[in-house]
């Protein structure tokens, strides 16, 4: 297994030990299997929790889970090669792997940062240890992913 995918696997399991994990992936990757209506999304965001009613299997190659889309179950295959960020949606703590971000996606366009916000996502290239930064609760803000250099 390649070390980058191992880091994604380890970080996902770390977040799931505590609560939910949001996985951001490029669903256009040839090995990704999601409903056709989501297949052309370079930034598909999926929430995972170990208490799902449907089967979920996380292995070093990727995530295999039956997820509901518009109330209909779909057996998804999500290889870690397609994953470019994983974070805790409640605490705004996570990691972005810059080398995995699709080349045609401009992450800066999808995010608006206000001066009072302190981003807590870590951009990683070679080390993928779980972030131990401060965690704060509060309102869920879906526009909080940032690449930190």
Secondary structure, DSSP 8 states (H G I E B T S, - for coil): --HHHHHHHHHHHHHHHHS-EEEEE-TTSTT-B--GGGTT-TTEEEEE-TT-SS-EEEETTEEEEEEEETTEEEEEEEEGGGEEEEEETTTTEEEEEGGGS-TT--HHHH----TT----EEEESS---------------S-------
